[in-house]
Amino acid sequence: MAKSQKQGSRKQPSKKQVMEALRDYLAGAHGTYISGISWTTQWRDLHGEGRTSSSMVFHIKVKKTSAKPPTYHTVIASGQRSEVFVDGTEMVFAEEPDLRHILNQYKRSFGVDVTTPTDDERR
């Protein structure tokens, strides 16, 4: 291996590439399939939002604080182990949000059509 090549090093995507891939992920995500989770004080990945054509891996992560009453936090992370939080994607809720509502909030934030509105959002 040449000195200039480092094992495992890759060119990082530009912010524009990340945002385009994020919109692709959100466009392919469907709230109907999100499985229920138990909110804990550790970040947890949501699963079941469906397949996507995104060129990058994304997950919506959720956690709650240990405060009384707790606050509920969400963020979109990228990477195979969802270790990198995408700038500008953290949201905080005073009450436990519906998982589809979280996905729909992200879709609206990034200009993606909402395909599976919650009952509250239909009103």
N, C-alpha and C positions, 0 to 999 in steps of 0.2 A: 504494500500500500504506500503510495506517495506521501511525503510529509504534509503536503497541502490538504490531503483528504483525511478527515477525522471520521472514525467509525460512528455511524448513527447520526451524523450531522446532516441537517436538511435546511434548505432555505425556508425561512418563515414566511407565511402568506402575508400579503399586504392587508391593511385594514379594509380596503375595498373588497378584496377577495373573501375575507372573513364575513363581511356583511352580505355579500351576494350568496355565499354558501348558507349563511344563517337564514336568509329569506327562503331559499330552496327548502331547507329543513322545515321551517314553519309552514310553508305552503303544503308540504306533504304530510304534516302531522295532523292527526284526527283525535279530537278530545273524547270521542265515543269509546275509544279503546284504551284509554289511560286506566291503569289498574290502581286500586286504592292502596294507600300506604299509611303507615303509622308515623305521625310527625314525631321526630326526636330532636335532641339538641345537637345532633351530628348531621352534616349534609348527607342527603340521600338522593339518588337518581330516580326520577320518574321513568317508568317504562310502559310500553304498550301504545305509544302515540302513533305507531304505524311506521311503515317503511318510507324512506325518503330518497330523493335523487341527489341529495346534497353531496358535494365532493369532500366534505369534512364531517367528522363525527361530532354531534352535539347532544347534550342532555340537559333537561331542566332539573335543577337540584333544589331541594326544599329542606328547611329545618325550622324549628321554633326555638325561642329563647327560654331560659329557665325562670325568667321573671314571672311574677304574679300580678296581673294576668300576662300570659306570654304574647309575644309578637311573632308573626309568621313571615319568614324570609324565603325568597326564591331568587334564583340566578340561573343564567344559561352558561354552561361550561362546554369547552371543546377539548378535543384530544381523546385518544383511545381510553384513557383512564379518567376522562373529564376533569383534568387537573388545572386547566386554564380558564378562569372566569372571563367571559366576554364583557368588555367595558360597556357600561350603561345599561346592563340588564338586571341589576338587583332591584327587587321590589319588596316592599314591606307592607304587611296587612295587620290590622288590629284584631281581626277575627279570622278564624280558620277558613281559608277560601276553598271553594269548589275547585278541584284540579282542572276541570275544563275551563273554568274562568281564568285560571293562571295562563293556560295556553292561549286563550283568546285575547287576553291583555297583551301578551307578547306579539301575537299576530297584528293587532291594531297598532302597536308601537312601531312595528317595522313595515307597515303598509301592505300587509298580507290579508286577503279576504278570509273572514271567519266562516268556516263551513259547518261547524257543529256548535251553535250557540247553546248556552245553558237556558233553562226555563226562565230564569230571571232576566236574561239578556234578550229574550224574545218579546218581553213586555214593552 
